[in-house]
Amino acid sequence: MDMSKSMEEKIIRYDPEADILVIKIAEGHLHDEVLLDNDVVIQFDKDGKIIGIEVWDASKRGLKEISRLLE
């Protein structure tokens, strides 16, 4: 596995207006999403591979600080 390529595909960003932390895991088009009971959304491509994760109310969980570390 080419680690440099997989690291380039991963993106973490924080949307302050929506208070959502978005973690992009892989390239792909969103096909389906599953909302877990803890306000976490898992995003899937058409093959069922996870391509992203959203964490809602990120500031209440202390997670928006993660995006600041990457700036």
C-alpha positions in Angstrom: 0.0 0.0 0.0 1.3 3.4 -1.0 1.2 5.3 2.3 2.0 8.7 0.7 -1.1 8.4 -1.5 -3.4 7.3 1.3 -2.2 10.2 3.5 -2.9 12.8 0.8 -6.5 11.5 0.5 -7.2 12.0 4.2 -8.5 15.5 5.0 -9.9 16.8 8.3 -11.8 20.1 8.4 -14.1 21.9 10.8 -17.2 23.8 9.7 -17.8 26.4 12.5 -21.2 27.5 11.3 -22.6 23.9 11.3 -20.3 22.8 14.2 -19.3 19.7 12.2 -15.9 18.0 12.1 -15.5 16.3 8.7 -13.0 13.5 8.2 -12.5 12.5 4.6 -11.0 9.0 4.5 -10.9 8.2 0.8 -11.8 9.5 -2.6 -15.2 8.5 -3.9 -18.7 9.7 -4.5 -21.2 9.7 -1.7 -23.8 7.0 -2.2 -25.2 6.4 1.3 -25.0 7.7 4.8 -25.8 6.2 8.2 -26.5 8.3 11.2 -25.4 6.7 14.4 -27.2 7.4 17.7 -24.3 9.6 18.9 -24.5 12.2 16.1 -21.8 10.6 14.0 -22.5 10.1 10.3 -20.7 7.4 8.4 -20.5 8.1 4.6 -20.2 5.2 2.1 -19.4 5.0 -1.7 -21.4 2.7 -4.0 -19.2 -0.3 -3.1 -20.0 0.1 0.6 -16.5 1.5 1.5 -16.3 4.2 4.1 -15.2 7.4 2.5 -16.0 9.9 5.3 -17.1 10.6 8.8 -18.9 13.6 10.1 -19.1 14.4 13.8 -22.0 16.8 14.7 -21.7 19.2 17.6 -17.9 18.9 17.5 -17.3 21.8 19.7 -19.3 20.2 22.5 -17.1 17.1 22.2 -13.8 19.1 22.1 -13.1 17.9 18.6 -12.8 21.2 16.8 -9.3 21.4 18.3 -8.2 18.6 16.0 -8.7 20.8 12.9 -6.6 23.6 14.5 -3.7 21.2 14.9 -3.6 20.7 11.1 -3.4 24.4 10.2 
